[in-house]
Amino acid sequence: MSVVGFDVGFLSCYVAVARAGGIETVANEYSDRSTPACVSFGPRNRSIGAAAKSQVVTNCKNTVQGFKRFHGRAFSDPFVQNLKSSLVYDLSQMPSGMTGIKVMYLEEEKVFSIEQITAMLLSKLKETAESALKKPVADCVISVPCFYTDAERRSVIDAAQIAGLNCLRLMNETTAVALAYGIYKQDLPAPEEKPRTVVFVDIGHSGYQVSVCAFNKGKLKILATAFDPEMGGKDFDERLVRHFCEEFAVKYKLDVKSKPRALVRLYQECEKLKKLMSANSSDLPLNIECFMNDIDVSGKLNRARPIYRLADIIGRYEPVADISSFFSIHLPKVANILLFMAYFYCTVFVTIYSVCKNLHLNSHAGQYIIQKVVPQASGESSKVKVKVRVNIHGIFSVSSASLVEVQKSEEEEESMDTEQSTEKENESKMQVDQDEQKTPGAGEQENGEKKAGTEEMELSNITQAIFLNISAIANVMLILYNSSTNKKLILMLSDSVCVFSQDRDALSLKLEDTEVWLYEDGEDQPKQVYIDKLMELKRLGQPIQERYTEFEERPKAFDDLGRLLQQYMKIVEAYKTKEEQYEHLDEAEVQKVDRMVNDVMIWMNSKMNQQSKQSLAVEPVVKTMEIQAKAQELFSTCNPVVTKPKPKVDLPKEENPSEPNGPVNTQENPEAQPSGTEQAAANSADATEAKPDMDLD
């Protein structure tokens, strides 16, 4: 299956394909990556793209361009009526009341709908993609402005179906530009860090869009969008055309607006002049040969001169200021302000990304009539419960409607009357009941109640998560597992790690079926049905999660075991070299450590080799718990040996210790001093022994 992306702009289109490990913009038959959004009808054929662009002047009445803004609009729409007078080709009302385009094709006057014209252009882009990929193209992603309404988005989907394309997603241009900026960024902050804020300013030919995005690694969030669907580069062109029409009317007496062909040529030259003025501040000439009535016209303009004519246009560039004030930030503090001219690179996204869905609807998206609604028996108005959905294209729909009836039974009314009278008695009995329930068998009862409460809480969390996060695989995974593993599972499913394609497809299909069931029949089901559904999903997802957890934790366990082996090998080597620190170790015990280290080393190398040859999508050869158990066994065997302390050595006693010089022991140790008669006897004995050595005067 080949999925391509189409950026259908106001004036030009781009085709992007996934190839060579990236997103490549495909060139057309003219070796140009940009294809004009133009369709020309002739007496014998129809031209699309660059061939039609060359007929804008020669066949202006039957060459259609700029039709993107008429999607989903009625012919009576004031927007259409205001633009009708400025168009070279003719607009007509379709039988359905929508806007159509009247042209002469095959020498017959025909009216084509906007969907048919867009389908012709998409068919051309499809041929360009097929010639580049050398295979048929069926699936595509199409970019649309973020301000497209529900009717406009439906119109684009219909055009894709007419062209034989299966549109997987209508992606907002602001989201596509943000993805193109962040998908290859390597320096984005981590998910737990503060996000990087980036402002994208998209000034197209007919629309102006601004978006503020927050980037983390692997995550994109659209914080806000602002737009002006009637403001773009065409407004600058119109000011320049108006200026030269006035100048040529005075200088050459020519009414340019009376000749459509001359007006188209002037628009083309003014667009070229605008681009030159953006890079040059000097006077720039404008020359057109045989402009009208075989008259050559010329003029010149400086970019500083028409500023006063553009004051009202410049004043309309306010969305950036509005967003800045809303977030209370100054623009210099924003990380980047990037300008994109709707250049659509990132369109091929089949996997799920955490992208905020921006939807801008009219005040009335549509009218839906609910039939067979009757008042209640009491005469009050009935309540109608309506289920609405917004799909991945941003299209709004009403899936079902049901009538809500409230009925009260007699038992409930009686219980409500007696509830207040028995409330005080229940409060007085509460403490006594608690004391009485603490019997020998109360422990088991409390455990059972806790278990039941845990199951009720788990089910409550599951059902709440189901109804809040059901839009994509990544969000459904949040139902099954806690948030710490949710990001890993999204990465695992998107990158096909630890899962076969058929298992991934089966899980994805089951999740989609569960989503449909929840929206249609799952709201009023009993508790056991939810538990069964959850167990069925876990049966498919739990093995994949366990394999992915092993895939992430196994290398760390092997590293820890390897470091422990290295430590003991160094100690054994130090013992063999007779280092003083380990000389006291027993030789037999050291040999035991050596054998243990060698056995564990052989086991680890064997398991690592077997695991490297094994597919990650099957049961691993060795699990993290086995590695950790082996490391614990190694530690408990070797650590007591290598940490054995050295034996203490007793110092030899001195036979004739020298008499202390200084205070005697009795003075140094007051606690050891004898008291009473013993002290006196000791003093007299010392005096008797000291007499022969004394000199007498």
BALOVEX-812231 format. One record per residue: x, y, z of N, C-alpha, C in turn; residue in one letter. Coordinates in steps of 0.02 Angstrom, whole numbers, plus 50000, padded with zeros to 5 digits. Example, Ala and Ser with C-alpha at 12.3 -4.5 7.8 and 13.67 -1.06 7.14 Angstrom:
<pts>
506604971650390506154977550390506604983550390A/506424988850354506844994750357506455000250394S/
</pts>
This chain:
<pts>
500424994150000500005000050000500445006250000M/500305010949954500675017149949500225022849970S/500445026550021500075032250046500455038550027V/500095043249997500415049549976500045055350010V/500375061050010500075067150038499995072349984G/499415075649984499265080849936499145087349973F/499535092449953499415099249979499095103149923D/498445103949926498065107449874497995114649897V/498395119049868498375126049886497925130149841G/497935136749852497525141249812497805141849741F/498465142249735498775143049669499185137049648L/499455133249694499905127749677499795121849723S/500035116049701499955109849739500625106349744C/500685102149796501295098149806501095091049822Y/501505086349800501395079249812501985076649852V/501855073449908502385070749951502285063249958A/502845059649956502835052349964503355050350016V/503245044750047503735041950095504215037450057A/504845039650055505335035750017506025037250043R/506465032150041507165032850060507245035350132A/506815032950175506865034650246506645041650263G/506275044950220506045051750234505455053550191G/505265059950192504715062550153505005066350093I/504825064250033505095067249973504525070649933E/504655076749911504175080349869504305078349797T/503795075749763503865072849697503815078349644V/504235077649592504215082349535503725079649483A/503415084349446502935082449394503295081249328N/502915080849274503225079349208503645085149183E/503575091049212503995096749193504585097549241Y/504735092449280505285092549330505205098249380S/504585099849393504425105149441504045101949500D/504255103649560503935100749619503265104149633R/503145109749604502515113349614502075112549553S/501455110349564500975109549510500435114849517T/500325119049467499805124249472499115121149484P/498735124249529498045122049543497585125249492A/497625122649432497285125849375497005120449329C/496385121449304496065116949257495795121049199V/495985119149138495775122749078495365118149033S/494805120749007494365116848963494405119648892F/494505115148844494555117148774494035113748731G/494025115248666493525112248621493635104748610P/494265102348620494385095248607494715091548666R/494965095048715495295091648771495245095848833N/495535093148886495545096448951496265096348977R/496505101949001497195102649026497175103949101S/497665100949135497705101749208498425103149227I/498525107449275499195108949300499555114149260G/500185112549244500605117349207500335118849137A/500055113749104499775114849037499175119649041A/498775119149092498205123749100498435130749119A/498975131249156499235137749177499455141849116K/499705138549065499925142149005499335144948965S/498715142848980498135145148944497725150248983Q/498005152649038497635157449079497475163749040V/497935165948997497825172148958497445170648894V/497635165548858497325164148793496625161148800T/496475157648853495825154448863495565156148933N/495555162448949495415164549017494705162949040C/494215163048995493515161849014493395154649034K/493815150049008493715142949021494275139849063N/494705144049091495245141649134495075143449206T/495035138349248494795139149317495375138549364V/495445143349409495935143149462495655146849523Q/495935145549581495685148749641495005146249664G/494825140149645494165137449663494165134249731F/494725134049766494755130949832494305134449883K/494195140949875493805144649925493055143649917R/492825140249863492115139249852491865132449878F/492305128549911492095122049936491535122849988H/490995119049980490465118850030490075125250037G/490095129749989489745136149993489155136349945R/488605138949969488015139749926488115145649879A/487755145349822487825150749773487575157449801F/487095157149847486815163249877487245165949934S/487785162649951488225164950004488495171849987D/488465176650035488735183450020489465183250001P/489845178550028490555178050010490635176549936F/490215171949910490255170249839490025176049796V/489505179449816489245185049777489745190849774Q/490115191849827490615197249826491195195649779N/491385189249775491945187349732491735186449659L/491105185849646490865184349579491085189549529K/491065195849549491225201249502491975201649486S/492405198949529493125199449518493415193449481S/492995188549463493235182549430493195183249354L/493655179949320493655180049247493155174849221V/493115169049252492635163949231491965165049265Y/491455161549244490775162549267490585157349320D/490205159649370489935155249420489195154149406L/488945148249426488245146549414487985142649474S/487335142549481487025139049537486855131949516Q/487055127149558486915120149546486195118549567M/485915113049544485235111149565485165110449641P/485705108649675485695107949748485765114549784S/485865119949747485955126449777486675128349790G/487135123749777487845125049789488145128749729M/488765130849737489115134649686489395130049632T/489305131849568489595128249512489965133049467G/490355130249420490765134249374490535132649303I/490375137849265490125137149197490705138149148K/490805133249104491345133549054491095130648988V/491465131848935491345128748870491835122948862M/491565116848860491985110848856491715106348800Y/492145104448754491955100448695491395103948656L/491475110648652491015115048615490305114648643E/490245113148707489605113148741489675116948807E/489145120348826489155123948889488985119148945E/489435118548993489345113849048489475117449114K/489145114849166489235117449233489515111849277V/490105112949304490435108049347490405110449420F/490295105649464490315107249535491035108249558S/491105111349617491785112449644492115105749659I/491715100849681491985094249695492255090949632E/491915091849576492145088949513492795092249489Q/492835098749495493455102349474494035100049518I/493915099549584494455097349629494645090149615T/494165085949598494315078949582494755078549519A/494645082949471495075083049411495805084549431M/495875089449475496555091249497496865085649537L/496475082449582496745076849621496945070949577L/496575069849523496745064549476497435065749445S/497565072149429498225073949401498775072749453K/498655074749514499155073649567499255066249580L/498715062449574498775055149583499215052049529K/499135054349466499555051849412500295053649425E/500425059649450501115061649465501415057049518T/501025055449570501275051049623501395043949597A/500945041449555501025034649528501625034049482E/501755039249443502345039049399502995039249439S/502985042349497503585042549539503685036149578A/503135033149602503185027049642503185020649601L/502985021149538502945015249493502455010049520K/501935012249553501425007749579500775011749588K/500205008449589499565012149596499505015249665P/499145020849668499035024549729498295024649744V/498115022749804497405022649824497275026849886A/497735026849934497635030349997498025036849997D/497745041950029498075048450029497895052250093C/498275057450106498135062350158498115069150124V/497615073150138497515079550104497525085050157I/497885090450141497915096050188497335100850174S/497075103650228496545108650224496705114250273V/496465120350261496565125650310496225124050376P/496505126550429496225125050496495545128250506C/495365133250465494715136550473494165133550430F/494305127950396493795124750355493215122450399Y/492605123750375492015121750412491845114450397T/491315112050430491095105150420490895103950347D/490535108650317490315107950247490905107950199A/491405112050212491995112350168492395105850172E/492455103050232492825096850240492455091050205R/491805090950210491415085750175491505086450099R/491545092550076491625093650004492295090849980S/492825091850019493485089150000493485081550000V/493155078550050493105071150052492735068549990I/492195071949970491825069849910492255070349848D/492655075649843493105076449785493615070849782A/493885068749840494365063249840494035056749818A/493415055549838493065049549817492925049549742Q/492765055349715492655055749642493295054149605I/493865056249632494515054949600494755047749612A/494375043749647494585036849660495105036249715G/495105040849762495585040749817495235039549883L/495565035849925495335034649993495705039350040N/495365044550062495685049550105495715046850176C/496325045250199496415042750267496315048250319L/496495054350301496415059850348496445066550313R/496015071050335496085078150317496495081350373L/497085083650356497525086350407497555093950401M/497485097250458497535104550458498225106750436N/498245112050396498895114450372499345116750429E/499055119550481499465121650539499775115650573T/499405110250579499675104050609500215101050565T/500105101150499500595098350453501245102250455A/501205108850459501815112950463502185111650528V/501805111050583502125109550648502475102750647A/502165097750616502475091150611503095091450568L/503065095250512503645095950469504235099050507A/504085103450554504615106750593504895102050646Y/504465098250680504695094550739504845087250729G/504655084250671504715077050664505445074850661I/505885079150635506595077350630507035081150680Y/506725084850726507105088550775507395083750827K/508045084550841508375080250890508505083750956Q/508415090350959508575094151019507955096351057D/507395092951048506785094851084506835092751157L/506505096351202506545094451273506215087851287P/506425084551340506155078051359505425078751379A/505035073251379504325073751395504185076751464P/504625075551513504495078151579504735085351588E/505085088151539505345094951543504835099951515E/504985106351524504555111551499504575111651423K/503995111851390503985111451316504265117751284P/504485116951222504715122651182504125125451143R/504005131851149503445135051116503665138351051T/503315136750998503485139250931502855142150900V/502925147950869502375151250833502485150450759V/501985147950723502015147050651501535151950618F/501795155850572501405160750535501375158450462V/500785156850438500685154350370500295159550331D/500645163150288500325168250245500265165250176I/499675162750160499565159850094499305165050045G/499085162749987498845167449936498165170149954H/497745166149987497075168550003496895167850076S/497325165350118497185164450188497785165850232G/497655167250294498175169050342498045165150406Y/498525160950427498435156650485499035157350532Q/498895157350596499415157550647499265152150698V/499765148450718499675143250769500245143550818S/500095142050881500595141450934500625134150955V/501215131250952501305124150965501815123151021C/501705117951061502165115951114502485109351094A/503145109151094503515103251072503885100051130F/503795093451137504225089151176504455083451132N/504945079751155505185074151115504635068951107K/504425067951045503895063151030503195065651043G/503115072151054502455074851071502375081751041K/501795083051013501625089650985500935091451010L/500855097551034500205099951057500065106851028K/499495107550995499285113950968498945117851024I/499265123251046498995127151101498435131851079L/498515135051021498015139750997498115140950923A/497575142950890497595144750819497195151150809T/497405155150762497045161150742497105161750666A/496615164850634496615164850561496185170550534F/496305172150472495885176650433495805173550364D/495225170350350495155166750287495115171150225P/495055177650234494985182150177495585186850171E/496135184950200496725189250201497335185150178M/497695187550127498275184050102498655188050051G/499075184550013499475188049963499075191049907G/498465188349893498055191149840497845198349855K/497795200149918497605207049936498145211949915D/498775209949921499325214349897499295214949821F/499155209349788499105209549715498545214249693D/497975213949727497415218149708497565225549719E/497945227249770498135234249781498585236649725R/499065232449704499505234349649499115234849583L/498655230249570498255230549509497825236849509V/497535238549566497125244549569497545250749556R/498155250749583498595256549572498765257449498H/498935252049463499125252649392498515253649348F/497935251349368497335252849329497195260349329C/497275263349388497175270549392497715274349353E/498335271849357498885275249322498795274649246E/498605268649221498525267749149497915271349123F/497415272249166496825275949145496995283249133A/497445286049174497645293049165498175293749111V/498645289049109499215289749065499065287548993K/498675282048986498545279348918497805279348899Y/497365281948944496645282048931496385275048917K/496585270148959496375263248949495955260949009L/495395257548994494975254549046495165247149052D/495625245749096495895238949101495365233849121V/494925235649166494435230949193493905228949142K/493875232349086493385230449034493635224648992S/494255222948995494545217548955494805212149002K/494485206349007494715201049054495415198749039P/495595198248974496265195748958496795200648982R/496685207148971497165212148994497205212149070A/496645211049104496655210949177497055204949203L/496995199349170497375193449191498115194549182V/498305197649127499015199049115499285203949167R/498885208949185499105213749235499185210349303L/498735205649320498805201949383499455197949384Y/499635194849328500245190949326500865195449335Q/500865201149301501445205549307501495208749376E/500925210349406500945213149474501185208049525C/501015201649515501265196549561502025195949556E/502305196349495503025196249487503345202449518K/503025208249509503285214349538503285214149614L/502775211149643502735210549716503315206549743K/503495201149710504055196949733504715200649727K/504785204649674505405208549666505445214049718L/504885217049735504885222549784505065220049854M/504925213749868505085211149934505835210749947S/506235210649892506965209949899507345216149875A/506995221149847507335227049821506975233349844N/507355238249864507075244549887507095250049835S/507385248749776507435253749724506805253649680S/506765258449633506205258649586506235252649539D/505665249349532505625243449489505145244749433L/505335242849371504905244349313504385238849302P/503835240549269503325235849247503175237449174L/503315232749130503225233649058502805228049029N/502295229748990501865224848958501775226948885I/501965222548840501905224048769501215221948743E/500955226048699500295224748668499775223348722C/499745227948768499305226848826498575227248806F/498385232748777497695233748752497725238148690M/497345236048640497305240048578497995241248548N/498415236048552499105236348525499505241948557D/499375243648619499735248848655500195245548705I/500825247548704501305245248755501265249948815D/501225246948875501175251048935501795249748978V/501945254549020502515254049066502385258249127S/502695256449180502645260149242503195257949289G/503245261249346503745259349395503465260649465K/503755257049512503495257549580504055255949629L/504045259349684504515258149739504125255449798N/504425250749834504045247449887503865252249944R/504225257849950504045262750002503445266949982A/503285267049918502745271349894502055268749911R/501915262349903501215260149914501055258449987P/501475260550034501345258750103500675261650126I/500545267850105499915270850127499315267250099Y/499395263850042498845259950014498745253250050R/499255251050085499235244450118499105245050192L/498945250950217498855251750289498295247450316A/497735247050279497175242950303497345235550303D/497775233350254497965226250252498425224550310I/498925228950321499395227550375499045227550442I/498525231650450498155231750512497765225450526G/497665221250475497295215050485497735209350509R/498385210450513498835205250538498855205550614Y/498305203950646498245204350718498225197750755E/498145192050722498105185750760498715184450804P/499315186350780499915185150822499865189150886V/499645195450881499575199550941499035196750987A/498495194150958497965191250999498215185251038D/498585180851004498855174951038499365176951091I/499775182051076500265184351125499935186851188S/499395190751181499045193351239498675187851276S/498415182951240498045177451272498495173351317F/499105171951295499575167951334500015172151379F/499915178751379500305183351421501045182551409S/501245182251346501955181751329502115187051278I/502745189151277502975193751227503295189751170H/503205192151110503455188251053504205187051055L/504625191851079505335190151083505495184351129P/505035182751176505165177251222504965170551192K/504585170551139504405164251107505015161451073V/505085154851074505695151651049505835153450976A/505345152850933505445154350862504785156850833N/504835161050782504265162850741504455161150670I/504125156150642504305153550577503755155150527L/503935157350467503465158650414503485153150363L/502905150350348502835145050298502315147250247F/502455146150184501965147550132501595141050114M/501305138050166500885132050157501265126550119A/501905125750134502295120450101502225114050140Y/501895109250112501645103450149502095097550138F/502515096050188502955090350183502675084150218Y/502485084950281502325079150322501595077350312C/501455072950266500765070950253500665063450260T/501195059550263501125052350264501185049950336V/500625049750371500625047650440500065042750451F/500235036350451499745031150464499735029450538V/500305030250573500335028750644500025034450683T/499935033250748499575037950790500075042750822I/499935049250816500325054450849499865058350896Y/500195060950953499805064851000499735071850973S/499205072750928499095079150896498425081850918V/498425088050939497795091250959497375092450897C/496735090650900496275091450843495935098250849K/496065102550801495755109150800495165108950752N/494595110950774493995110850733493645117550741L/493525120950687493185127350687492545126550647H/491975126650681491335125850649490955132450649L/490475132950603490025138650605489585138050666N/489225143650680488775143450737488235138050728S/488065136450665487595131050650487945126250602H/488195120750629488535115850587488055112250541A/487425111850560486925108550519486275107950557G/485765105750524485105104750555484955097250557Q/484775094950616484615087850626483925087550660Y/483465083950630482785083450655482695076750690I/482495077050753482355071150793481595070050792I/481365064650765480655063350758480385059150816Q/479715059150821479345055150870479545056950941K/479605063450956479735065751023479085068451052V/478835065451104478195067351134478315069851205V/477865074151231477945076451300477865070651349P/478115071751410478045066751463477335066651490Q/477185061651531476505060951558476315066851601A/476815069951633476675075751676476585082151636S/476685081851571476615087851530477265091551518G/477805089451552478445092751543478765090551477E/479235094751455479585093151393480055087151404S/480095083051354480515077051359481235078851346S/481675075151378482385075951368482625070951315K/483005073451268483275069351214484025068851222V/484275062851227484995061651233485275060351163K/485725064651140485995064451073486735062751077V/486955057851038487665056051033487955059150970K/488465063250977488795066450920489515064050917V/489795064150857490475061950847490835066850802R/491485067650813491925071350769492475066550748V/492495064750685492985059650663493665062850651N/494135058850626494825061150618494885066650565I/494375067250521494385072650471494125079250499H/493885079150561493585085150589492865086050567G/492535080750544491845081050520491375079150576I/490865083250585490385082450639489795078250614F/489545073750658488965069750640488585067750703S/487945066450695487515064050749487415056550739V/487655052550785487635045250776486965042350798S/486675044950852486035042250876485705047250923S/485065046150935484685050250982484195045751018A/484105046851083483655042751123483265047151171S/482665044951186482215048651230482325046451302L/482405051151347482535049751418481895050651457V/481675045451490481085045751532481275044251604E/481045048351651481185047551722480565044951756V/480615039151786480055036051821480255034551893Q/479805036251939479925034952011479435029652035K/479685024552069479265019252096478995021252165S/478475017552189478175019152253478655017752311E/479055012452304479525010752357480035016252367E/480265019352311480755024652316480455030752351E/479805032252338479485037852371479415036652446E/479225030552465479155028952536479835029252571E/480355026752537481015026852568481265033952577S/481075038452531481285045452538480935048652597M/480305046552613479955049552669480245047252736D/480445040952739480695038252803481445039252812T/481775041852762482505042452765482725047352818E/482375053052823482575058252870482445056052942Q/481905052252954481745050153022482235045053049S/482515040953006482985035753030483715037853027T/483845043953005484545046052996484915046353062E/484575049253116484915049953180485035043153212K/484565038553206484655031953235485255028353203E/485335029153139485895025953105486565028853129N/486565035353142487185038453166487365035953236E/486865034953279487015032653347487235025353348S/486995021453301487175014353299487835013053264K/488105017953231488685016753188489285014453229M/489415017953286489995016153326489915009153357Q/489315007553380489195000953410489284995553358V/489044996553297489104991553244489834990353227D/490224995753226490924994953210491284990653262Q/491124991653326491444987553379491224980353375D/490584979153360490334972353358490604968453299E/490744971953244490974968453184491694966153189Q/492074968453238492774966453246492824959753282K/492584954653249492614947853275493194944353242T/493354937953264493914934353233493844933653158P/493244933153132493154932453059493094938953023G/493174944553058493074951053025493644952652978A/494254949752991494814951352947494694949052876G/494424942952869494294940452802493744944652769E/493244946752808492714950752779492974957452755Q/493424960552795493704966952775494114966152712E/494504960652708494904959552648494464958752587N/493904955152596493444954252540493144960852518G/492974965152567492694971652550493204975952515E/493834975752539494364979552506494464977352435K/494454970752425494554968052357493984970252312K/493364969752338492794972052298492844979452283A/493044983252333493124990552321493654992052270G/494204988152272494724989052222494474987552152T/494084982052146493814980452080493334985852056E/492914988452103492454993852083492835000052060E/493375001752097493775007552078494115006652011M/494395000552000494724999051937494234999651879E/493634996751889493134997151836492925004351823L/492855008251877492675015251869493195019051828S/493845017851846494375021151808494375018951735N/494255012451724494255009851655493705013051615I/493085013051643492525015851604492615023251593T/492885026751643493005033951634493525035151580Q/494065031251581494575032051530494315030151461A/493865025151459493595023051395493215028751362I/492805032151400492385037251371492745043851361F/493315044751394493695050851385494255050151334L/494525044151324495105043151281494975037351233N/494585038451183494395032951139494525034551067I/494895039951052494955042250983495485038550944S/495975035450976496525032350939496825026650979A/497265022850947497585017150980497965019351042I/498325024851036498715027251093498275028751153A/497685031651142497245033251197496905027051225N/496745022251183496445016151208496945012351251V/497585012751233498095009551273498105012351344M/497915018651351497885021751417497365018351460L/496865015451429496355011751466496665005351495I/497065001951455497304995351474497864995751525L/498315000551518498915000751559498995007551590Y/499435007951640499525014251674499935018951630N/499945025351652500245030551609500995029651601S/501325026251647502055025551642502255021151583S/501825016351564501985012051507501625013951444T/501185018951448500785020751390501225023151332N/501715027451346502145030051293502555024451261K/502775019651303503155014151275502725009951228K/502085008951245501655004951202501505008551137L/501425015151140501325018851078501935018151033I/502535018851062503145018151023503205011050996L/503025006151038503074999151017502614997650958M/501995000150961501524998850907501725002650843L/501955008850850502115012850791502755010450757S/503245008050796503885005950766503924998450755D/503384994750770503364987450760503914983950799S/504034986150861504534983050904504184977850947V/504474971950951504214966550993503524964250972C/503324965250910502664963150889502674961750815V/502374956150795502294954650725501754959050695F/501794960050630501304964350597500594961650605S/500514955050601499844952250607499574953150678Q/500014952650729499784953850798499594961150807D/500004965650780499844972750785499184974350750R/499074971550691498454972750655497864969850693D/497954963950723497404960950761497224965250821A/497734967850856497604972050914497274978650893L/497524981550838497234987850814496504986850794S/496374981350759495684979850738495234978850799L/495484975350849495084974150909494944980650945K/495434985150948495324991650980494814995750942L/494854995650876494354999350837493654996450847E/493604989850849492944986750861492684988650930D/493134988850979492924990851047492694998051048T/493025002251010492815009351007492115009950977E/491995006350923491325006450892490805003750941V/490974998350975490504995551024490345000451080W/490855004051103490745008851157490275014451136L/490355016851075489935022251051489225020051037Y/489145013751016488485011550995488105007851051E/488385002351076488024998151123488334997751192D/488905000851202489284999651263489105003951322G/488665008751313488545013451368488145010451425E/487655006451409487185003951460487284996451474D/487884993951464488014986851474488174985551547Q/488054979451572488234977851641488984977551652P/489164977251716489864977651736490274971951706K/490004965851706490384960051684490574960551611Q/490154963851571490314964651500490934968951491V/490994974251531491584978451527492214974551548Y/492144970551601492714966651625492934961651571I/492444958451539492614953651487492954956951428D/492714962851409493034966551355493744968351372K/493844970551435494514972451457494984966451457L/494744960751481495154954751483495334952451413M/494874953251366495014951351297495544955751266E/495514962251282496024966851256496704965451289L/496684963951354497314962551389497634956151364K/497214951451344497484945051318497904946251255R/497724951251216498124952851157498694957651172L/498574962351217499074967551229499584965951282G/499394961751332499854960351387500494956951364Q/500474951751321501104948751299501554953651263P/501264958051223501664962951187501984967751237I/501614969851287501894974251338502454970951376Q/502354964551394502884961051432503514960251390E/503444958651326504034958051284504384964751276R/504004970051271504324976651265504674978651330Y/504374977051387504694978451451505354974651457T/505344968251437505964964251437506474967251389E/506244969551331506694972451281507054978651309F/506714982451352507014988551379507444987151441E/507234982451484507574981351548508134976151544E/508114971751494508614966451490509324969051481R/509464974051437510154976551431510434979251496P/510014982751535510254985451599510434979851647K/510024974451649510174968851693510824965451673A/510934964551608511564961651585512154966151604F/512074972651598512614977351616512784976851690D/512274976451732512394975951804512764969351820D/512554964051788512894957651800513604957851775L/513724960951718514404961451691514864965451737G/514604970951765515014974951811515184970951874R/514704966951899514844962851957515384957651942L/515354954651883515864949751864516554952951859L/516584958851829517224962351823517524963851892Q/517094965651938517344967252005517664961152038Q/517324955352035517594949352066518204946652029Y/518224947451963518804945351925519424949351944M/519334955751956519904959951977520154957852046K/519694955952091519904953852158520284947352154I/520044942552113520404936252106521094937452077V/521144941852028521794943451998522254946752049E/521974950952092522384954152143522644949052193A/522234943952209522464938752255523024934752224Y/522974933352159523494929352127524154933152123K/524124939752118524734943752117524984945352187T/524654942452238524864943052308524874950252332K/524334953752317524274960452345524114959952419E/524384964652458524334964352530523604964352554E/523164967752516522464968552538522094961952540Q/522304957152497521934950852493522374944752512Y/522954945652545523384940052563523064935452614E/522614938252655522324934252710521784929552686H/521544930152623520994925952600521224918752593L/520744914152605520894907052599520934905052526D/521424901152508521534899352438520954895252410E/520684890652449520134886452425519514890652411A/519384895552455518804899852445518894904352384E/519494906752373519614910952314519524906852250V/519754900652251519644896352193518904895152180Q/518524894552234517794893852227517494900052194K/517724905952214517484912152183517674912352110V/518294910252094518524910152025518094905751981D/517934899752007517514895151968516804898051959R/516554901152011515874904052007515854909751955M/516364913851955516394919351907516434916751835V/516844911651824516904908851756516254905651733N/515914902151778515274898951759514754904151741D/514704909451781514214914651768514384918351703V/515034919451691515244922751630515044918651568M/515164912151571514964907751515514214907851505I/513834907751561513104907851556512864914351525W/513144919851546512924926351520513074927051446M/513674925151425513854925551353513404921151311N/513254915251337512824910651300512124913551291S/511834916251344511164919051340511144925251296K/511664929351298511674935351256511714933451183M/512114928451166512164926251096511504923251072N/511184919251113510544916351093510014921751085Q/510004926751130509504931951126509614936451065Q/510244937651047510384941850988510134938650923S/510114932050921509874928550861509114927650862K/508804929250918508084928150925507694934450904Q/507124933550874506684939150856506384942250918S/506314948850918506034952350975505294951150983L/504974948450931504254947450932504054940750961A/504534936750985504384930251016504624930451088V/504464925151124504644924851195505404925051203E/505674929351247506404929951254506724923651281P/507354922551264507734916751288507844917251363V/508004923051388508124924051459507754930451479V/507464930351538507094936051563507504939851614K/507284945851626507644950351671507674947351741T/507144944151763507144941251830507664935751836M/507784931751784508294926551786508984929651791E/509094935051755509754938351758509874941251827I/509364944451855509434947251922509534941751974Q/509194936051965509304930452012510014927752007A/510274927251946510964924951937511454929851970K/511324936351963511754941351994511724940852070A/511134939552098511064938852171511424932552195Q/511384927252157511744921152175512494922252175E/512744925852125513454927452121513664931652181L/513254936452198513424940952253513434937252319F/512924933052332512894929552396513454924352403S/513714921852347514264916952351514944920352358T/515064925552321515734928552318515844934052369C/515324937752385515434943652427515684941852497N/515434936652531515714935052597516444933152594P/516674930352539517374928352533517824934352523V/517654938652476518104944252459518074949852510V/517554950052552517504955252603517714952752672T/518014946752675518234943952739518774948352770K/518694950552832519184955152861519834951552879P/520374955352885521014952552906520994950652979K/521344945053000521354943253072521754948253112P/521554949253176521894954053219522544950853247K/523084954753254523724952553281523824955453351V/523944950853405524034953153474524754955553484D/524854961353513525514964153526525834960853588L/526514959353589526834956153649526854960853708P/526774957853772526774961953833527484963353856K/527634969253885528294971153912528374968253983E/528984965153998529104961954063529224967154117E/529644972354108529784977554157529564984254129N/528964985554139528744992054112529054997654152P/529245002654121529555008454153529045012154195S/529305015154250528855018854294528615025054258E/528015026454269527735032354234528055038654259P/528195043154216528475049554232527925054754229N/527705056754286527145061454288526635059154338G/526035060954328525505059054376525415051554379P/525245049054438525155041954447524475039954422V/524365033254422523735030754395523145033254434N/523245034154498522685036454539522465043454520T/522945047454496522765054154474522455054254405Q/522695049554363522425049354295521725046454294E/521605041454336520955038154337520635039254406N/520285044454415519985045654481519485040354499P/519185037354449518685032354464518985026154496E/519635024754480519965018754508520285019954575A/520225026054604520555027554667520225023654723Q/520645020354768520345016954826520115022154877P/519675020254919519385024954967519455022255039S/519425026655087519395024655158520055021855185G/520015015955221520575012755255521095010455206T/520865008055146521345005655096521805011255074E/521545017255067521965022855045522485024455099Q/522275024455160522755026055216523295020755222A/523095014355217523585009055222524085009355165A/523865010755108524315011355051524805017055061A/524585022555088525035028355099525575026655151N/525385023155205525875021455258526395016455232S/526155011755190526625006855163527125010155117A/526915014755078527375018355034527885022355074D/527665025255128528125029255169528655024855203A/528445018855227528925014355259529455011955211T/529255010355149529735007855100530195013455076E/529985019455080530395024955054530895027655105A/530845025655169531295028455219532025026955208K/532255020755194532975019455187533285023655132P/532915025755085533215029455030533245036955043D/533005039155100532965046355113533605048655148M/533835054755135534395057955171534125061955229D/534485061055288534255064655347534745070155363L/534475075755382534905081355402535135080155473D/
</pts>
